[in-house]
Amino acid sequence: MKLIIALVVIAAVAIVTLSAIAKNKKTAPSNPSTNFLVPEETLSSLEITQKEKGTRLTAHINTSLNDFNQQDDYPWECVIYIPYECDRSTGYPTDQGEKELNRRFPKVDAALKGNGELPNAIFICKIIGGNMAECTWMVHDADKAEILLRQLSESDDDLYGLEFNIQEDKDWYWFNYFQDRQHAAKFYIDDKIKEHFGDLKLIDIEASNSDRDEAMLILVTVGYIDRSTYMQTALLDKLEGYLNHIQSDTFKSEYPEPNVAIEITFEQLPSRLIIQSLYKSYHWVESNGAKLRISVNKRYLTITRDEKGDYYYHWSDEIPE
């Protein structure tokens, strides 16, 4: 298969370097030393506004950890996405949503921390807005945390289908982001979008595949793409930019192949809501003269839906037709 890279391969490399340390393989933890105490949580609130679209969030940050010197014992970042009933105009919880969040969050917090001499998790922050609460802990034993969360997502009616992501973060990246740079944290949404998608206005990779008589554009994502409305919007905005690009005279003159494919690549299977958005995008992409392909960790994913509305995932090592 002959691929001629035409546009900013460097962009893809740049996006990869922005990834916040993501590793799937977990290592057995050593026993943490017991000659320290985890400080009692002290929360401070910070309002966050997205620069371009005005999306608003509120971050509740545990500020008691500024002098905590046992970070090495908690090298795993665990982010849990807790949905709630929200006001669609603001993304913030309704009164019912507040009750849901106040019921669900303590269950997750207690399960993660456990009842041992030292907690298995330390709470970092809770970011509310955009139809969910994005809650972060630093974790000692990642495997134990994952097992507990899967049990909750399968057995607790209030937390059924709970979405979470655990990745190695020995540097406590987001903790330091909020603790050391609270003045800059107002740009959290924009920084997070850049981390996962790079520049929304750029085409990451553009190529010609002579074997398939096909022009191919690759949209590169990094890390876990969560269920927040701003992440969904960012992905669809970038995809729209790709569709506009293939309609341009410049693209059509440079790539006269009759077939055009847009491939979105993920390092991890994204949120179910992202999958649903992509399923709804198949027709949108086709109506603009292209095929949409999705790959996750170098395997191709095709999404279908039955009459009941259930989604099904079909995996292949070969490029789907």
N, C-alpha and C positions, 0 to 999 in steps of 0.2 A: 504494500500500500504506500503510494507516494504522496506525501503531504508537503506542500510548499507553504511554509509559515509566512503570512503576509503582514500582519499588524501586531505590534507591541506584545511580543511574547514576554518582553520584560515586564509588562503590566501584570501578567499572571504570576511571575516570580515575586513581584512586589507585594501582591496580595497575600501570597503564601507567607512572606516574612512578617505580615501583620498578625498572623494567627496567634492567639493566646494559647500557649502550650497545650496541645491536645494529644493524649495517648490513650489507647484503648486497653492495653495490657496493664493490669494492676499487679503490684508486687506485694508480697506479704509484709505487713508492717512490723517494725520492732516495737517492743513495749515502751511507751513513753515514760520518761522519768516522772516520779511522783512528788518531787520536792518543789512543786509550784502550785499556785491556785489560778484558776481562770477568773479574771476580774468580773465582778457583777456588771451586767449589761447596762450601759448608759446610751440612750438613743437621742440622736439629734436629727432634725428634718431639714431637707434641702429640696427646693423647687427646681425642676429641670424643664427647660423648654427647647424643643428642636428649632434650629435656626430658620430653616426654610419654610416648614409647614406649620410651625407653632404647636406641635404635639406637646402636651404637658404630662409630666410625671412628678411624683413625690418620692424621694428616697429617704428612708428611715435607717440611719447608719449607726452601728455600734461603735461609739467613740471611746470606749473604755480600753481599747487594745493598742493604743499608741505606744505604750512601753512594754507590750507583751513580747517576751524574748524566747518563747518556745514554739515559734512558727515551724521549725523543722519537724516537730512531732505531728503536724497537721498539714501534710503536703498536697491534699486533694481538695479541689474546689467542687462543691456540689450545689448546683442551681436547680431549684424546683419551681415549676410554673403552676400557680394555683389560680384557677379561673373563678370568676364571680359574676353575678348579675350586675351589669353596668349600665350607666346612662350613655347611650350611643353618641350623644353630642359631645361628651367630655372624656369618655373612657374610664371615668372614676366609678366606684361602687355606688349603687343605689342603697337605700336603707336595708333592703333584703341582701344585697351584695356584701354589705358590712357584716351582717350576721353570718353569712356564709364564710367569709374570710376569717372572722374571729372564732369560728368553730373549727375550720380546717387547719389553719396555721399552727395552733398549739399542738394538734395531733402529730403533725409532721415534725415540729421542733422537738417534742418529747421523744419521739421514736428515734430521731437521729442522735440526740445527745445520750440516750440510754441512762441506766441507773448505776453505772460503775463508779469507782472512786474518782475517776476523771471522765469528763464527757468525751464521747467519740466524735463530737462535732462542736464547733464554735460558731455562733451566729455572727454574720458580718453585716448584712443589710437586707432590707425589703423595699423593693421599688414598686410602687402602685401606680396604675394608669395604663391606658391602652388595652383594656379588657382583661387584665390579669395582674397578679402579684408575682414578681420575679424575686425569689428569695434565695439568698446565698449563705452557705455555711462553708467553713474549712473543716476537713474531715481527717481523722487519723486512719481508720481502717475503712478503705473505700469499698471492699467487697462486702463487709458487714452492712454498710449503709445501703448498698445496692439491693441486697437481699431484703432488708427491712422495707425499703421503699416499694419494691415489687410486691411484697406481701400486702402492703397497704393498698396499692393500686388494684389488687385483685380481690381483696376481702372486705375492704371498708367501703360501704355504699357512698359515703360522703366524699371519698377520695378515689372513686373508681376511675381507672384510666389515667391516673396521675402521671404527668410528664416531668421528666427530670434528666439532667445530664451531669455526669461526673468525669472530670478530667484532672490530670496532674497539673499543679500550679505551685511549685516549690517557692516561687518568688512572691506569692500572694498578690498577684497583679492587680485585681480589681480592688482589693483592700487598700493597697497603696494608692490606687487611683483616687479613691474617695478621701482617704485619711490625709494624704500629703498634698492633694491638689483640689481641695473642695471648691476653690474659686473657679477651677476649670470644669468641675463636674457638671455644670449647667449644660455643657455640650455632650453629655453622656450619650444621648441618642445618636448624634452625628458621629461621634467617635466609634460607637459600636457598629453602626452601619458601615463605616469605612473599614473597620477591622474585618468584617465578614464579606463585604462585597467590593472593596476598593472604591474607585471613583465610579459613581453611577453613570457618568456621562461617557465613559470609555468602553470600547469594544475590547475585551480581554485578549482573545485570540481569533484570528480570521485565517482560513486555510482553504486550499483547493484539493479535493480528493479525486484524482484522475481515475482511479479504479472504479469509483462509484459514480463518476461524472457528476460530482456534487460539490457545491460550495458549502463550507461548514463554518459556523461561528460558535465559539465556546464561551459560555458565561461561567466564570469560575467563582465558587463560593468557598469560604474557609470556616471550619469549625461547625458547631451545631447551630442550625437556623431555627430559632424558637417560634412560638405561636403569637408573639406580640404583633399588634396591628402595624407598628412602624416597620417591623422586619418583613411582614407580608407585602406592605406597600413598597418598600425599597426593592424587593425582588421583582415585583411587577413593573415598577418604574424602569428598572434596568432592562427588563425584557422588552418593554415598549420601545426603548431606545434602539434595541437591536432590530425590531420590526421596522422602525422608521428608517434605519440605516439601509436595510436591504431594498427599500423602495427608492433609494437615491439613484440618480443617473450614474454617479461615480461607481457605486457598487455594481450596477448592472453592466457597465462597460468593462469593468475589470474581471467580473465573474459571469461570463455568458452561459454557464451551465444551467440547464433547465431545472435542476433540483437544488434546493437550498434547505439546509438543516441547521437548527439552533439547538445546541446541546448544553444543558445546565448540569454542571458537575457539583456533587456534594461529597464531602469527606465522611459524613455520617448521615444516616437516615434522618431527614428533618422532621419537624413537628407534623402531626396529622393534619393540622389546619393548612400548613404549607402544601402538603400533598393534595389536599382538596382544592386549593387554589390552582395548582398546576394541572389537575384534571380538567378544571373549568377553562384552562388556557389552551388546551389542545385545539379547539375549534377556532379560537382567536388567532393563533399562530397560523393555522392552515388557511384561514380567510385572508391572510397577508402573504400567501404564497410560499410558506415554509413548513417544514415538519419539526415538531418538538420532540427532542430526545432527552432523557433524564438518566444520569449515571450516578451511582452511589458507591464510593470506594471501588471504582473501576469496573463495576457491574452495571448493566443496563436495567432500568426499572420501567415497566409499562403499567399504567393504572387503568383499571376498568371499574365499572359500577353496575350493580344489578338493579332489578326493578324495585327492590326494597330500599335502595339508597345506600347499601353497604359497599365500601370500597375494597378492591382486591389488588394485591401487588403481584406482578409477574416478573421474575428475574431471568436474565440471560447474560451469558458471557459474550454473545455475538451482537453486533449492531442490529437492532430491530428494523424491519422494513416499514 
